[in-house]
Amino acid sequence: MILKNQILHRTEEKPIIWDAHYNANGDKKPLVVFCHGYKGFKDWGSWGLVAEQFSQEDLFFVKFNFSHNGGTIEKPIDFPDLEAFAENNYSKELNDLDNIINYLISEAFEHNNEIDTTDITVIGHSRGGGISIIKTNEDKRISKLITWASICDFGKRTATSGELKQWQKDGVKYVLNGRTKQQMPHNFQFYEDFKANEERLHIETAIKHISVPVLIIHAKDDPSVKFEEADSLHSWNVKNKLLVIDDSNHVFGASHPWGNDKLPLALKTVVEKSIQFIKD
């Protein structure tokens, strides 16, 4: 069963568009919520194939677009709404993740007979990994955490740092999207929100306080988020498991668009190890 481009409407907030992949057999399944990364979206590359792999293992897999990722309800792929993208920040992404979890495990969710609300795993890729770490520390409903190529520090990211005086003066700065060639805008509010919530958004502190099982997966040769960030995440809480992926990159061999009906080998390994971790 695939629920495609479902809409979570919210009062006075932008809606969230989401997909669910699951085996509709009436059995309560572990819930897996996937968070995309910076300049990402739920339909990127081979994320659909990833979702299918999880559903085939009798897991209820949900992927969604952060509300200000630059996509729209009508066009959830890529970034037609750069005004929304400019107004994104870490606090909004944390709120989005909270809202989608609340909805999925609520009595109001029409497919709640398929979900074991006591067994919730959050998976975050890249910046989504950082968001997932903060959320897992804050939310005792989450049973397990898996990060894929996660960052370890929000303060060092391109979206957060840079020429602050010029950014403040202009009110906006731009980061090139190498694939779409768009100049992606970041309004200065992004930095202001980060500084206002810096203690909450400290990934090192968060992961040190997480008591549930954590699996950190990272490619040794990741050119976008260096492997040293995975080493840091692991060193801050050595109870966590670290899985090293050799001969791969930030997206484990995938790309967008993905024209193959099979996962690249590295991502297939990531998915298999993630499923095994959830089921153990």
NUZA-576755 format. One record per residue: residue in one letter; residue number from 1; x, y, z of N, C-alpha, C in turn. Coordinates in steps of 0.02 Angstrom, whole numbers, plus 50000, padded with zeros to 5 digits. Atoms other than C-alpha are relative to their C-alpha. Layout:
<drenmis>
A:NUM:X:Y:Z:X:Y:Z:X:Y:Z
...
</drenmis>
This chain:
<drenmis>
M:1:50042:49940:50000:50000:50000:50000:50044:50062:50000
I:2:49964:49937:50002:50064:50172:49954:49949:50057:50006
L:3:50038:49939:49994:49983:50332:50016:50045:50056:49975
K:4:49955:49954:50034:50056:50463:49899:49974:50072:50004
N:5:50016:49929:49999:50059:50652:49920:49939:50016:50044
Q:6:50051:49984:49950:49948:50656:50073:50016:50068:50031
I:7:49990:49933:49974:49923:50825:50155:49979:50005:50072
L:8:50016:49985:49930:49932:50867:50339:49989:50075:50005
H:9:50017:49929:49994:49840:51033:50356:50010:50022:50073
R:10:49988:49974:49933:49887:51142:50504:49974:50072:50005
T:11:50026:49933:49989:49809:51297:50579:50057:50051:50003
E:12:49952:49944:50002:49911:51454:50537:50072:49978:49985
E:13:49934:50024:50021:50057:51349:50473:49994:49968:49931
K:14:50001:50032:50066:50104:51284:50302:49986:49926:50007
P:15:50014:50072:49997:50039:51109:50266:50064:49959:49988
I:16:49946:50048:50011:50154:50957:50263:49976:49946:49952
I:17:50017:50053:50047:50150:50837:50116:50041:49939:50015
W:18:49967:50061:49977:50192:50656:50154:49977:49939:49961
D:19:50016:50065:50030:50194:50477:50087:50007:49947:50054
A:20:49991:50060:49957:50171:50311:50177:50004:49938:49956
H:21:49993:50065:50034:50227:50140:50116:49994:49946:50054
Y:22:50009:50053:49950:50165:49987:50210:49960:49942:49971
N:23:50038:50059:50018:50091:49814:50197:49934:50001:50038
A:24:50065:49990:49967:49905:49836:50233:49970:49933:50020
N:25:50024:50065:49976:49876:49677:50333:49965:50003:50068
G:26:50034:49992:49936:49800:49748:50492:50044:49987:50061
D:27:49953:50011:49944:49953:49702:50597:50033:50066:50019
K:28:49967:49938:49977:50029:49840:50703:50075:49994:49987
K:29:49931:50002:50024:50199:49882:50631:50041:50056:50033
P:30:49956:49945:49979:50348:49983:50692:49993:50058:49950
L:31:50004:49940:50041:50334:50161:50628:50070:50027:49987
V:32:49936:49971:50019:50483:50232:50533:49986:50067:49964
V:33:50010:49933:50029:50487:50419:50496:50066:50025:49973
F:34:49938:49980:50033:50617:50480:50371:50001:50075:49987
C:35:49991:49928:50008:50683:50659:50370:50054:50013:49947
H:36:49952:49983:50052:50767:50724:50212:50047:50055:50023
G:37:49949:49952:49981:50916:50840:50215:49992:50068:49966
Y:38:49997:49933:50028:50963:51015:50160:49996:49997:49923
K:39:50013:50001:50072:50904:51052:49982:49976:49930:49978
G:40:50028:50066:50014:50814:50884:49990:49925:50001:49999
F:41:50073:50007:50001:50637:50820:49971:49984:49925:50000
K:42:50019:50070:49989:50540:50659:49999:50005:49957:49937
D:43:49999:50037:50062:50541:50609:49815:50068:50002:49965
W:44:49933:49996:50030:50726:50637:49787:50025:49930:49981
G:45:49963:50060:50019:50821:50503:49691:49965:49934:50012
S:46:50025:50067:49988:50792:50329:49756:49965:49993:50067
W:47:50035:50006:49936:50700:50372:49918:49936:49959:49993
G:48:50059:50041:50009:50545:50291:49844:50016:49926:50003
L:49:49978:50070:49996:50638:50127:49820:50019:49981:50072
V:50:49984:50011:49930:50704:50144:49997:49936:49986:50040
A:51:50063:50009:49965:50526:50162:50061:49970:49931:49987
E:52:50027:50066:50018:50472:50005:49968:50037:49944:50037
Q:53:49961:50051:49965:50613:49905:50046:49978:49994:50073
F:54:50022:50001:49931:50557:49954:50220:49930:49969:50006
S:55:50068:50026:49997:50374:49915:50184:49998:49925:49989
Q:56:49997:50072:50012:50420:49743:50119:50022:49961:50061
E:57:49979:50032:49937:50495:49706:50290:49948:50013:50055
D:58:50056:49989:49954:50326:49747:50370:50012:50057:50049
L:59:49992:49939:49963:50373:49919:50430:49956:50054:49969
F:60:50042:49946:50024:50261:50073:50415:50046:50060:49989
F:61:49948:49951:50017:50377:50194:50324:49968:50064:49974
V:62:50027:49935:50020:50334:50379:50309:50057:50047:49982
K:63:49954:49947:50019:50433:50511:50215:49959:50062:49985
F:64:50039:49938:50007:50382:50693:50207:50046:50057:49979
N:65:49963:49939:50014:50436:50864:50147:49993:50047:50059
F:66:50005:49947:49951:50480:50990:50279:49961:50058:49968
S:67:50049:49953:50026:50352:51128:50261:50030:50058:49962
H:68:49967:49943:50032:50477:51261:50207:50062:49977:49959
N:69:49942:50025:50037:50593:51152:50101:50003:50029:49929
G:70:50001:49970:50067:50545:51248:49943:49954:49966:49952
G:71:50050:50033:50041:50421:51124:49873:49931:50026:50016
T:72:50069:49982:49987:50234:51150:49862:49956:49938:49998
I:73:50047:50056:50004:50081:51039:49875:49991:49979:49927
E:74:50010:50015:50071:50058:51052:49686:50064:49973:49968
K:75:49936:50021:50028:50244:51029:49648:50048:49983:50058
P:76:49959:50018:49942:50327:50932:49790:50072:49983:49984
I:77:49931:50016:50022:50484:50895:49688:50036:50064:49981
D:78:49958:49941:50011:50624:51023:49681:49973:50061:50038
F:79:50007:49940:49958:50604:51204:49736:49965:50057:49964
P:80:50037:49946:50033:50467:51307:49653:49984:50059:50047
D:81:50018:49948:49952:50437:51408:49814:50061:50022:50039
L:82:49939:49977:49966:50600:51496:49856:49985:50049:50056
E:83:50019:49956:49944:50508:51620:49966:49991:49960:50064
A:84:50007:50044:49942:50461:51478:50082:50068:49975:50023
F:85:49933:50024:49984:50638:51409:50073:50039:50052:50041
A:86:49964:49946:49967:50705:51578:50128:49979:50008:50073
E:87:50027:49992:49933:50596:51572:50283:50005:49936:50042
N:88:49991:50062:49961:50647:51397:50337:50050:50012:50056
N:89:49949:50001:49948:50746:51366:50497:49996:49935:50038
Y:90:49997:50063:49963:50792:51226:50616:49939:49990:50045
S:91:50058:50005:49955:50649:51265:50737:49938:49978:49962
K:92:50057:50020:50040:50521:51249:50598:50004:49926:49981
E:93:49992:50071:50018:50593:51080:50546:49986:49955:50060
L:94:50015:50038:49940:50585:51017:50725:49925:49999:50013
N:95:50072:49997:49991:50405:51075:50736:49964:49957:49949
D:96:50029:50043:50052:50364:50989:50571:50004:49927:50020
L:97:49990:50070:49981:50437:50825:50632:49954:49981:50058
D:98:50045:50012:49943:50340:50839:50795:49927:49993:49976
N:99:50069:50002:50024:50178:50874:50702:49984:49937:49961
I:100:50013:50060:50040:50196:50728:50582:49997:49938:50045
I:101:50003:50056:49953:50233:50606:50724:49934:50002:50039
N:102:50063:49993:49964:50086:50673:50825:49941:49975:49960
Y:103:50055:50019:50044:49971:50649:50677:49998:49925:49988
L:104:49998:50071:50018:50029:50473:50632:49980:49955:50057
I:105:50015:50044:49944:50007:50404:50807:49935:50020:50036
S:106:50062:49976:49969:49844:50495:50844:49942:49953:49984
E:107:50061:50038:50013:49672:50415:50854:49967:50024:49935
A:108:50031:49972:50060:49622:50529:50711:50029:49971:49935
F:109:49968:50027:50061:49742:50444:50589:49963:49937:49979
E:110:50045:50054:50021:49634:50326:50486:50035:49933:49992
H:111:49963:50063:50007:49772:50196:50468:50036:49981:50064
N:112:49964:50012:49937:49821:50191:50651:49997:49927:50022
N:113:50002:50071:49984:49771:50008:50660:50060:49963:49973
E:114:49941:50031:50031:49929:49973:50558:50064:50020:50036
I:115:49940:49972:49968:50049:50063:50677:50005:49980:50073
D:116:49984:50011:49930:50129:50009:50840:50029:50065:50027
T:117:49980:49933:49977:50138:50177:50926:50053:49998:50055
T:118:49947:50007:49950:50261:50108:51055:50067:49984:49968
D:119:49938:50019:50036:50391:50069:50921:50011:50050:49943
I:120:49991:49946:50048:50446:50227:50830:50075:50011:49988
T:121:49931:49985:50019:50610:50248:50736:50000:50062:49956
V:122:49989:49942:50043:50667:50413:50661:50066:49991:49963
I:123:49940:50002:50041:50792:50412:50517:50010:50069:49970
G:124:49986:49935:50029:50876:50573:50464:50062:49999:49956
H:125:49943:49996:50045:50988:50604:50315:50030:50070:50001
S:126:49963:49937:50005:51120:50742:50319:49974:50049:50053
R:127:50026:49953:49950:51043:50897:50401:49940:49969:50036
G:128:50054:50035:49968:50891:50789:50435:50023:49955:50057
G:129:49972:50038:49944:51006:50684:50543:50007:50043:50062
G:130:49995:49955:49943:51042:50833:50653:49933:50015:50031
I:131:50067:49989:49976:50857:50872:50667:49975:49938:50038
S:132:50023:50062:49969:50823:50689:50710:50034:49989:50068
I:133:49965:50007:49936:50955:50690:50847:49968:50045:50053
I:134:50031:49954:49953:50881:50844:50930:49931:49974:50021
K:135:50067:50024:49986:50705:50773:50916:50000:49938:50044
T:136:49998:50062:49961:50752:50602:50986:50017:50015:50073
N:137:49983:49980:49931:50831:50685:51138:49940:50030:50035
E:138:50057:49964:49970:50673:50787:51167:49937:49957:50008
D:139:50064:50036:50005:50540:50656:51130:50008:49927:50023
K:140:49992:50067:49970:50530:50501:51240:49957:49948:49964
R:141:50039:50049:50038:50406:50420:51119:50043:49964:49948
I:142:49957:50029:50052:50549:50384:50997:50040:49943:50030
S:143:49968:50060:49974:50618:50209:51021:50071:49990:49975
K:144:49935:50009:50030:50767:50211:50904:50014:50057:49952
L:145:49978:49947:50045:50868:50335:50800:50052:49972:49953
I:146:49951:50019:50050:50962:50305:50638:50019:50063:49962
T:147:49978:49943:50041:51068:50438:50553:50037:49975:49940
W:148:49965:50015:50063:51126:50429:50373:50039:50063:49980
A:149:49957:49945:50021:51274:50543:50334:49982:50065:50037
S:150:50023:49943:49961:51223:50659:50475:50054:50051:50014
I:151:49957:49948:49974:51299:50825:50520:50005:49994:50076
C:152:49991:50003:49928:51364:50848:50697:49996:50069:50033
D:153:49998:49933:49973:51353:51037:50717:49963:50047:49953
F:154:50038:49953:50041:51222:51160:50653:50038:50065:49989
G:155:49967:49935:50003:51332:51310:50688:50051:50007:49944
K:156:49949:49999:50052:51461:51262:50557:49973:49996:49929
R:157:50029:50011:50066:51339:51239:50414:50000:50064:49958
T:158:50001:49943:50046:51339:51351:50261:49938:50042:50011
A:159:50062:49963:49991:51158:51397:50295:50000:50043:50062
T:160:50000:49965:49936:51200:51457:50470:50056:50051:50006
S:161:49941:49959:49990:51373:51535:50457:50012:50045:49939
G:162:49982:49958:50057:51460:51654:50338:50014:50072:50021
E:163:49989:49929:49987:51482:51842:50324:49938:50030:50033
L:164:50061:49983:49963:51360:51888:50460:49981:50074:49992
K:165:50016:49928:50006:51373:52078:50446:49967:50015:49933
Q:166:50028:49990:50066:51340:52074:50260:49931:49968:49994
W:167:50064:50036:50000:51201:51947:50282:49946:50041:50035
Q:168:50047:49959:49963:51118:52055:50413:49982:50064:49962
K:169:50012:49938:50037:51137:52211:50307:49954:49987:49941
D:170:50040:50015:50059:51064:52130:50152:49932:49968:50017
G:171:50061:50035:49981:50933:52030:50246:49992:49931:49970
V:172:50004:50064:50034:50964:51880:50134:50069:49983:49972
K:173:49941:50023:50036:51107:51776:50066:49979:49940:49958
Y:174:50018:50052:50048:51111:51645:49928:50052:49945:49999
V:175:49957:50058:50007:51181:51470:49913:49981:49965:49935
L:176:50014:50031:50065:51196:51391:49740:49980:49927:50008
N:177:50018:50071:50007:51105:51228:49708:50033:49975:49937
G:178:49960:50023:50057:51229:51138:49597:49960:49961:49949
R:179:50039:50040:50048:51097:51025:49519:49950:50042:49962
T:180:50053:49962:50033:50955:51147:49484:50025:50068:49976
K:181:49969:49935:50017:51070:51300:49466:49961:50059:50030
Q:182:50036:49946:49966:50951:51399:49577:50044:50031:50053
Q:183:49970:49966:49943:51017:51529:49697:49950:49995:50057
M:184:50047:50015:49946:50936:51468:49858:50006:50053:50054
P:185:49995:49944:49953:50893:51614:49974:49992:49978:50073
H:186:50007:50008:49928:50917:51615:50162:49991:50069:50031
N:187:50010:49937:49965:50839:51760:50253:50038:49999:50066
F:188:49959:49995:49939:50935:51824:50404:49965:49971:50061
Q:189:50036:50032:49944:50798:51755:50516:50026:49931:50015
F:190:49972:50067:49989:50882:51585:50492:50053:50003:50055
Y:191:49948:49992:49950:51032:51644:50591:49972:50024:50067
E:192:50030:49975:49938:50926:51738:50717:49965:49943:50039
D:193:50032:50057:49967:50824:51582:50752:50051:49952:50031
F:194:49948:50044:49974:50981:51478:50772:50030:50028:50065
K:195:49970:49970:49940:51057:51601:50898:49951:50000:50058
A:196:50051:49999:49947:50894:51614:50994:49989:49932:50031
N:197:50012:50069:49977:50887:51424:51010:50064:49959:50001
E:198:49935:50033:50008:51073:51384:51010:50010:49944:50051
E:199:49992:50053:49950:51069:51285:51172:49958:49938:49982
R:200:50043:50056:50021:50923:51178:51112:50029:49964:49939
L:201:49977:50027:50064:51006:51152:50942:50071:49973:50003
H:202:49931:50024:49992:51173:51091:51012:50000:49924:49993
I:203:50005:50071:50015:51189:50918:50933:50042:49958:50048
E:204:49957:50038:49954:51333:50862:51045:49965:49988:50066
T:205:50036:50008:49937:51232:50894:51202:49942:49952:49993
A:206:50059:50043:50011:51079:50809:51129:50019:49927:49996
I:207:49984:50071:50009:51165:50648:51077:50030:49970:50062
K:208:49973:50025:49936:51255:50634:51243:49944:49978:50047
H:209:50055:50014:49954:51085:50627:51329:49950:49950:49972
I:210:50046:50049:50029:51000:50503:51212:50015:49931:50030
S:211:49992:50065:49968:50971:50337:51300:49975:49942:49957
V:212:50026:50053:50043:50881:50241:51162:50055:49979:49950
P:213:49949:50022:50048:50980:50139:51033:50008:50047:49941
V:214:49984:49955:50056:51066:50243:50898:50047:49965:49952
L:215:49956:50026:50053:51142:50185:50733:50022:50058:49956
I:216:49970:49947:50041:51259:50306:50645:50030:49967:49938
I:217:49974:50028:50063:51290:50264:50460:50030:50057:49960
H:218:49965:49947:50036:51416:50364:50360:50050:49970:49952
A:219:49950:50023:50049:51520:50341:50204:50068:50029:50018
K:220:49932:49980:49981:51707:50347:50238:50024:50058:49956
D:221:49975:49949:50047:51735:50458:50084:49947:50052:49984
D:222:50052:49950:50011:51582:50570:50101:50032:50069:49987
P:223:49969:49935:50016:51633:50733:50013:49961:50059:50028
S:224:50043:49945:49979:51488:50836:50081:49999:50010:50075
V:225:49996:49999:49926:51484:50792:50266:50055:49951:50018
K:226:49940:50041:49989:51655:50727:50315:49988:49946:50052
F:227:50008:50057:49954:51670:50560:50405:50017:50019:50072
E:228:49982:49979:49933:51747:50651:50552:49938:50021:50040
E:229:50062:49981:49964:51571:50712:50594:49967:49938:50029
A:230:50026:50063:49973:51515:50531:50615:50042:49978:50059
D:231:49955:50017:49944:51668:50499:50723:49982:50041:50062
S:232:50018:49957:49944:51617:50646:50831:49935:49977:50032
L:233:50064:50024:49973:51438:50586:50850:50009:49936:50040
H:234:49988:50063:49965:51501:50415:50900:50039:50011:50065
S:235:49958:49988:49941:51631:50482:51022:49961:50033:50056
W:236:50039:49965:49949:51501:50587:51112:49952:49953:50037
N:237:50042:50050:49966:51399:50431:51155:50020:49932:49974
V:238:49969:50061:50027:51499:50271:51134:49954:49940:50003
K:239:50050:50054:50002:51345:50164:51166:49969:49995:49930
N:240:50026:50001:50068:51294:50212:50990:50040:49954:49955
K:241:49966:50042:50049:51334:50097:50845:50020:50042:49940
L:242:49975:49964:50058:51439:50163:50701:50013:49950:49944
L:243:49990:50043:50059:51429:50081:50529:50035:50041:49946
V:244:49961:49965:50051:51561:50135:50403:49985:49969:49931
I:245:50013:50022:50068:51517:50124:50218:50060:50019:49957
D:246:49942:49987:50042:51668:50108:50104:49979:50014:49928
D:247:50008:49989:50072:51683:50169:49924:49932:50028:49982
S:248:50065:49969:50014:51530:50281:49927:50003:50075:50012
N:249:50002:49927:49994:51472:50461:49943:49944:50021:50048
H:250:50048:49973:49952:51349:50573:50035:49930:49969:49994
V:251:50066:50030:50011:51197:50488:49958:50006:49926:49984
F:252:49989:50072:50004:51269:50312:49957:49989:49972:49929
G:253:50001:50023:50069:51281:50299:49769:49938:50018:49961
A:254:50062:49981:50035:51109:50368:49725:50010:50067:49966
S:255:49999:49935:50033:51070:50521:49620:49929:50019:49983
H:256:50067:49978:50021:50923:50625:49560:50004:50030:49931
P:257:50049:50054:49990:50835:50577:49455:50034:49931:50001
W:258:49974:50068:49997:50860:50390:49485:49960:49958:49951
G:259:50035:50035:50052:50816:50290:49331:50002:49924:50004
N:260:49992:50072:49992:50851:50117:49398:49945:49973:50046
D:261:50050:50029:49955:50727:49998:49481:50032:49963:50058
K:262:49964:50030:49944:50861:49938:49602:50041:50053:50035
L:263:49959:49954:49961:50954:50027:49740:50074:49991:49983
P:264:49927:50008:50006:51139:50064:49720:50025:49957:50058
L:265:49976:50050:49952:51243:49937:49816:50009:50029:50070
A:266:49987:49971:49935:51297:50054:49955:49935:50017:50036
L:267:50063:49982:49969:51121:50119:49987:49960:49937:50019
K:268:50032:50064:49983:51055:49940:49983:50026:49974:50067
T:269:49969:50021:49937:51177:49899:50123:49974:50043:50058
V:270:50025:49954:49949:51122:50054:50220:49929:49981:50020
V:271:50069:50018:49987:50940:50003:50205:49995:49934:50038
E:272:50002:50065:49967:50971:49822:50253:50023:50004:50073
K:273:49974:49993:49932:51074:49869:50406:49952:50040:50044
S:274:50048:49961:49963:50944:49997:50457:49940:49958:50021
I:275:50057:50044:49986:50802:49871:50446:50019:49950:50054
Q:276:49977:50048:49950:50903:49745:50545:50004:50033:50069
F:277:49994:49963:49937:50937:49876:50679:49931:50012:50031
I:278:50068:49987:49975:50752:49919:50694:49969:49936:50028
K:279:50033:50063:49981:50700:49736:50708:50035:49964:50057
D:280:49964:50034:49946:50835:49682:50831:49972:50020:50068
</drenmis>
